[in-house]
């Protein structure tokens, strides 16, 4: 996967943008997360949903750029429900982390 640069510029991005990723390569995700955080966005939120244990865990994540608090609240409620209800084995887990003080 090529390294993507999220450069700061004078114009803040307009709209809400989603960047999807699989959760199986934690080192790559953490590197990408650092690069996204270094960019300039009104709000950034990281969301993940995974099922399974250890190396067998599989899931997906989203970087949400310019997320508002209503969207973050709805995603948190939905992921909590999915983690609890969809996985009969009880291995479902999720995270929702707003990473900007400018979440409106």
PyMOL CGO cylinders between C-alpha atoms (Angstrom):
from pymol import cmd
from pymol.cgo import CYLINDER

trace = [
    CYLINDER, 0.00, 0.00, 0.00, 1.51, 3.37, -0.96, 0.3, 1, 1, 1, 1, 1, 1,
    CYLINDER, 1.51, 3.37, -0.96, 2.07, 5.87, 1.82, 0.3, 1, 1, 1, 1, 1, 1,
    CYLINDER, 2.07, 5.87, 1.82, -0.53, 8.60, 1.67, 0.3, 1, 1, 1, 1, 1, 1,
    CYLINDER, -0.53, 8.60, 1.67, 0.24, 12.11, 2.79, 0.3, 1, 1, 1, 1, 1, 1,
    CYLINDER, 0.24, 12.11, 2.79, -2.53, 14.12, 4.41, 0.3, 1, 1, 1, 1, 1, 1,
    CYLINDER, -2.53, 14.12, 4.41, -1.19, 17.63, 3.94, 0.3, 1, 1, 1, 1, 1, 1,
    CYLINDER, -1.19, 17.63, 3.94, -2.40, 20.69, 5.75, 0.3, 1, 1, 1, 1, 1, 1,
    CYLINDER, -2.40, 20.69, 5.75, -3.72, 23.42, 3.52, 0.3, 1, 1, 1, 1, 1, 1,
    CYLINDER, -3.72, 23.42, 3.52, -5.45, 26.74, 3.98, 0.3, 1, 1, 1, 1, 1, 1,
    CYLINDER, -5.45, 26.74, 3.98, -8.89, 25.41, 3.04, 0.3, 1, 1, 1, 1, 1, 1,
    CYLINDER, -8.89, 25.41, 3.04, -10.53, 22.99, 5.45, 0.3, 1, 1, 1, 1, 1, 1,
    CYLINDER, -10.53, 22.99, 5.45, -12.19, 20.07, 3.65, 0.3, 1, 1, 1, 1, 1, 1,
    CYLINDER, -12.19, 20.07, 3.65, -15.90, 20.55, 3.10, 0.3, 1, 1, 1, 1, 1, 1,
    CYLINDER, -15.90, 20.55, 3.10, -18.28, 17.67, 3.74, 0.3, 1, 1, 1, 1, 1, 1,
    CYLINDER, -18.28, 17.67, 3.74, -17.90, 14.44, 5.69, 0.3, 1, 1, 1, 1, 1, 1,
    CYLINDER, -17.90, 14.44, 5.69, -15.40, 11.90, 4.38, 0.3, 1, 1, 1, 1, 1, 1,
    CYLINDER, -15.40, 11.90, 4.38, -15.02, 8.22, 5.24, 0.3, 1, 1, 1, 1, 1, 1,
    CYLINDER, -15.02, 8.22, 5.24, -11.85, 6.21, 4.85, 0.3, 1, 1, 1, 1, 1, 1,
    CYLINDER, -11.85, 6.21, 4.85, -12.44, 2.45, 5.31, 0.3, 1, 1, 1, 1, 1, 1,
    CYLINDER, -12.44, 2.45, 5.31, -9.75, -0.02, 6.37, 0.3, 1, 1, 1, 1, 1, 1,
    CYLINDER, -9.75, -0.02, 6.37, -9.56, -3.70, 7.44, 0.3, 1, 1, 1, 1, 1, 1,
    CYLINDER, -9.56, -3.70, 7.44, -8.41, -4.12, 11.06, 0.3, 1, 1, 1, 1, 1, 1,
    CYLINDER, -8.41, -4.12, 11.06, -6.08, -7.10, 10.61, 0.3, 1, 1, 1, 1, 1, 1,
    CYLINDER, -6.08, -7.10, 10.61, -2.80, -5.12, 10.27, 0.3, 1, 1, 1, 1, 1, 1,
    CYLINDER, -2.80, -5.12, 10.27, -2.58, -3.09, 13.50, 0.3, 1, 1, 1, 1, 1, 1,
    CYLINDER, -2.58, -3.09, 13.50, 0.89, -1.66, 12.76, 0.3, 1, 1, 1, 1, 1, 1,
    CYLINDER, 0.89, -1.66, 12.76, -0.25, -0.25, 9.41, 0.3, 1, 1, 1, 1, 1, 1,
    CYLINDER, -0.25, -0.25, 9.41, -3.44, 1.14, 10.96, 0.3, 1, 1, 1, 1, 1, 1,
    CYLINDER, -3.44, 1.14, 10.96, -1.52, 2.96, 13.70, 0.3, 1, 1, 1, 1, 1, 1,
    CYLINDER, -1.52, 2.96, 13.70, 0.84, 4.46, 11.12, 0.3, 1, 1, 1, 1, 1, 1,
    CYLINDER, 0.84, 4.46, 11.12, -2.07, 5.62, 8.97, 0.3, 1, 1, 1, 1, 1, 1,
    CYLINDER, -2.07, 5.62, 8.97, -3.85, 7.00, 12.05, 0.3, 1, 1, 1, 1, 1, 1,
    CYLINDER, -3.85, 7.00, 12.05, -0.81, 9.15, 12.88, 0.3, 1, 1, 1, 1, 1, 1,
    CYLINDER, -0.81, 9.15, 12.88, -0.68, 10.52, 9.33, 0.3, 1, 1, 1, 1, 1, 1,
    CYLINDER, -0.68, 10.52, 9.33, -4.40, 11.31, 9.32, 0.3, 1, 1, 1, 1, 1, 1,
    CYLINDER, -4.40, 11.31, 9.32, -4.14, 13.06, 12.71, 0.3, 1, 1, 1, 1, 1, 1,
    CYLINDER, -4.14, 13.06, 12.71, -1.34, 15.25, 11.34, 0.3, 1, 1, 1, 1, 1, 1,
    CYLINDER, -1.34, 15.25, 11.34, -3.73, 16.60, 8.67, 0.3, 1, 1, 1, 1, 1, 1,
    CYLINDER, -3.73, 16.60, 8.67, -6.08, 19.50, 9.19, 0.3, 1, 1, 1, 1, 1, 1,
    CYLINDER, -6.08, 19.50, 9.19, -9.73, 18.56, 9.66, 0.3, 1, 1, 1, 1, 1, 1,
    CYLINDER, -9.73, 18.56, 9.66, -12.58, 20.09, 11.63, 0.3, 1, 1, 1, 1, 1, 1,
    CYLINDER, -12.58, 20.09, 11.63, -13.15, 16.77, 13.36, 0.3, 1, 1, 1, 1, 1, 1,
    CYLINDER, -13.15, 16.77, 13.36, -11.72, 13.29, 13.16, 0.3, 1, 1, 1, 1, 1, 1,
    CYLINDER, -11.72, 13.29, 13.16, -13.23, 10.13, 14.58, 0.3, 1, 1, 1, 1, 1, 1,
    CYLINDER, -13.23, 10.13, 14.58, -11.86, 6.58, 14.44, 0.3, 1, 1, 1, 1, 1, 1,
    CYLINDER, -11.86, 6.58, 14.44, -14.43, 3.75, 14.58, 0.3, 1, 1, 1, 1, 1, 1,
    CYLINDER, -14.43, 3.75, 14.58, -13.84, -0.01, 14.51, 0.3, 1, 1, 1, 1, 1, 1,
    CYLINDER, -13.84, -0.01, 14.51, -15.92, -3.18, 14.81, 0.3, 1, 1, 1, 1, 1, 1,
    CYLINDER, -15.92, -3.18, 14.81, -14.26, -6.59, 15.11, 0.3, 1, 1, 1, 1, 1, 1,
    CYLINDER, -14.26, -6.59, 15.11, -15.20, -10.17, 15.93, 0.3, 1, 1, 1, 1, 1, 1,
    CYLINDER, -15.20, -10.17, 15.93, -12.91, -12.99, 17.07, 0.3, 1, 1, 1, 1, 1, 1,
    CYLINDER, -12.91, -12.99, 17.07, -9.93, -13.29, 19.37, 0.3, 1, 1, 1, 1, 1, 1,
    CYLINDER, -9.93, -13.29, 19.37, -6.24, -12.62, 18.85, 0.3, 1, 1, 1, 1, 1, 1,
    CYLINDER, -6.24, -12.62, 18.85, -4.87, -13.26, 15.37, 0.3, 1, 1, 1, 1, 1, 1,
    CYLINDER, -4.87, -13.26, 15.37, -8.24, -14.69, 14.33, 0.3, 1, 1, 1, 1, 1, 1,
    CYLINDER, -8.24, -14.69, 14.33, -10.04, -11.37, 14.91, 0.3, 1, 1, 1, 1, 1, 1,
    CYLINDER, -10.04, -11.37, 14.91, -11.47, -9.76, 11.79, 0.3, 1, 1, 1, 1, 1, 1,
    CYLINDER, -11.47, -9.76, 11.79, -13.14, -6.44, 11.42, 0.3, 1, 1, 1, 1, 1, 1,
    CYLINDER, -13.14, -6.44, 11.42, -13.30, -3.08, 9.74, 0.3, 1, 1, 1, 1, 1, 1,
    CYLINDER, -13.30, -3.08, 9.74, -12.63, 0.47, 10.69, 0.3, 1, 1, 1, 1, 1, 1,
    CYLINDER, -12.63, 0.47, 10.69, -13.41, 3.96, 9.48, 0.3, 1, 1, 1, 1, 1, 1,
    CYLINDER, -13.41, 3.96, 9.48, -11.65, 7.25, 9.74, 0.3, 1, 1, 1, 1, 1, 1,
    CYLINDER, -11.65, 7.25, 9.74, -14.42, 9.82, 9.64, 0.3, 1, 1, 1, 1, 1, 1,
    CYLINDER, -14.42, 9.82, 9.64, -13.23, 13.28, 8.71, 0.3, 1, 1, 1, 1, 1, 1,
    CYLINDER, -13.23, 13.28, 8.71, -15.38, 16.27, 9.66, 0.3, 1, 1, 1, 1, 1, 1,
    CYLINDER, -15.38, 16.27, 9.66, -17.76, 14.16, 11.74, 0.3, 1, 1, 1, 1, 1, 1,
    CYLINDER, -17.76, 14.16, 11.74, -20.31, 15.92, 13.91, 0.3, 1, 1, 1, 1, 1, 1,
    CYLINDER, -20.31, 15.92, 13.91, -21.39, 14.81, 17.38, 0.3, 1, 1, 1, 1, 1, 1,
    CYLINDER, -21.39, 14.81, 17.38, -24.78, 13.52, 16.18, 0.3, 1, 1, 1, 1, 1, 1,
    CYLINDER, -24.78, 13.52, 16.18, -23.11, 11.18, 13.68, 0.3, 1, 1, 1, 1, 1, 1,
    CYLINDER, -23.11, 11.18, 13.68, -20.61, 10.00, 16.31, 0.3, 1, 1, 1, 1, 1, 1,
    CYLINDER, -20.61, 10.00, 16.31, -23.43, 9.32, 18.78, 0.3, 1, 1, 1, 1, 1, 1,
    CYLINDER, -23.43, 9.32, 18.78, -25.39, 7.28, 16.22, 0.3, 1, 1, 1, 1, 1, 1,
    CYLINDER, -25.39, 7.28, 16.22, -22.33, 5.28, 15.18, 0.3, 1, 1, 1, 1, 1, 1,
    CYLINDER, -22.33, 5.28, 15.18, -21.48, 4.56, 18.83, 0.3, 1, 1, 1, 1, 1, 1,
    CYLINDER, -21.48, 4.56, 18.83, -25.02, 3.26, 19.49, 0.3, 1, 1, 1, 1, 1, 1,
    CYLINDER, -25.02, 3.26, 19.49, -25.02, 1.15, 16.33, 0.3, 1, 1, 1, 1, 1, 1,
    CYLINDER, -25.02, 1.15, 16.33, -21.58, -0.41, 16.91, 0.3, 1, 1, 1, 1, 1, 1,
    CYLINDER, -21.58, -0.41, 16.91, -22.42, -1.20, 20.54, 0.3, 1, 1, 1, 1, 1, 1,
    CYLINDER, -22.42, -1.20, 20.54, -25.57, -3.00, 19.38, 0.3, 1, 1, 1, 1, 1, 1,
    CYLINDER, -25.57, -3.00, 19.38, -23.75, -4.88, 16.60, 0.3, 1, 1, 1, 1, 1, 1,
    CYLINDER, -23.75, -4.88, 16.60, -20.91, -5.99, 18.90, 0.3, 1, 1, 1, 1, 1, 1,
    CYLINDER, -20.91, -5.99, 18.90, -23.40, -7.35, 21.44, 0.3, 1, 1, 1, 1, 1, 1,
    CYLINDER, -23.40, -7.35, 21.44, -26.12, -8.81, 19.21, 0.3, 1, 1, 1, 1, 1, 1,
    CYLINDER, -26.12, -8.81, 19.21, -24.49, -10.07, 16.03, 0.3, 1, 1, 1, 1, 1, 1,
    CYLINDER, -24.49, -10.07, 16.03, -21.73, -12.23, 17.52, 0.3, 1, 1, 1, 1, 1, 1,
    CYLINDER, -21.73, -12.23, 17.52, -23.12, -15.28, 19.33, 0.3, 1, 1, 1, 1, 1, 1,
    CYLINDER, -23.12, -15.28, 19.33, -19.62, -16.22, 20.55, 0.3, 1, 1, 1, 1, 1, 1,
    CYLINDER, -19.62, -16.22, 20.55, -19.34, -13.01, 22.56, 0.3, 1, 1, 1, 1, 1, 1,
    CYLINDER, -19.34, -13.01, 22.56, -16.13, -11.82, 20.91, 0.3, 1, 1, 1, 1, 1, 1,
    CYLINDER, -16.13, -11.82, 20.91, -17.56, -8.67, 19.34, 0.3, 1, 1, 1, 1, 1, 1,
    CYLINDER, -17.56, -8.67, 19.34, -15.88, -5.42, 20.26, 0.3, 1, 1, 1, 1, 1, 1,
    CYLINDER, -15.88, -5.42, 20.26, -15.86, -1.87, 19.00, 0.3, 1, 1, 1, 1, 1, 1,
    CYLINDER, -15.86, -1.87, 19.00, -14.18, 1.47, 19.52, 0.3, 1, 1, 1, 1, 1, 1,
    CYLINDER, -14.18, 1.47, 19.52, -15.26, 4.99, 18.74, 0.3, 1, 1, 1, 1, 1, 1,
    CYLINDER, -15.26, 4.99, 18.74, -12.63, 7.66, 19.39, 0.3, 1, 1, 1, 1, 1, 1,
    CYLINDER, -12.63, 7.66, 19.39, -13.26, 11.28, 18.49, 0.3, 1, 1, 1, 1, 1, 1,
    CYLINDER, -13.26, 11.28, 18.49, -9.74, 12.69, 18.05, 0.3, 1, 1, 1, 1, 1, 1,
    CYLINDER, -9.74, 12.69, 18.05, -10.36, 16.39, 17.70, 0.3, 1, 1, 1, 1, 1, 1,
    CYLINDER, -10.36, 16.39, 17.70, -11.47, 19.07, 20.09, 0.3, 1, 1, 1, 1, 1, 1,
    CYLINDER, -11.47, 19.07, 20.09, -13.41, 20.70, 17.25, 0.3, 1, 1, 1, 1, 1, 1,
    CYLINDER, -13.41, 20.70, 17.25, -16.20, 18.11, 17.06, 0.3, 1, 1, 1, 1, 1, 1,
    CYLINDER, -16.20, 18.11, 17.06, -19.35, 20.18, 16.62, 0.3, 1, 1, 1, 1, 1, 1,
]
cmd.load_cgo(trace, "trace")
